[in-house]
Structures are given as C-alpha cells and as structure tokens.
C-alpha cells in the first residue's frame, strides 16, 4: 500500500502537536516522500487541495495549518455569510410564475382528443 502525502502530513502534525506553515509542512512531506524538485512541483497543488478538503485539518491565519482536533470549534469555524456577493442577483433572469397564468378563454385551450 502506498503512503499518501496527506497521511504523511497528518502523522507529522499529530507528533508535532502545534501549527506549522504550509511551506514547512510541504517540505516535510517532500522529504518523507523522497520527491525530487520536479516531482514536488507537480504534486504541490494536489496536496494543497487535499489539505483543504480533508476535515482533519484546519487553515489558520497566514497560510498556517494544524489539526482541527488541536483547536476549539470556535477557533476553526467562521461565519461565511459575509462571503456572499448579493450584487450578482441583479443579473439573474426573472423566473415567471406560471401559477398566475389564466386560461379562461376556451379558444386558448387545446382539445387533446381532437389531435388524434
């Protein structure tokens, strides 16, 4: 079974027991995985994505990372409602409400039986 970069990072932070910059964490992973410079350049973006999506990790200020288990929930959760950009709502097309359509005039109705 091959070792994953994200698991190397997890194991390292578990032993370290405090936060570390992304740059330092990536260097630890590169060293432990034995990546040369070229392979490290190819793998760094996938590692950052994995780190961001893995619920065991939490980003802190200034691109510093740690295990979520080392922090109180109030330290790692933040209100995302301020990230909404409501200015884009103006460009969205209006959706017609077809419940308001009235077909009172018999000429507007189609007799489906006559179509056969």
Buried (B, 14 or more C-beta within 10 A) or exposed (E): EEEEBBBBBBEBBEEBEEBBEBEBBBEBBBEBBEBEEEEBEEBBEEBBEBBEEBEBBBBBEEEBBBBBEBBEEEEBEEEEEEEEEEEEEEEEEEEEEEEEEEEEEEEEEEEEEEEE
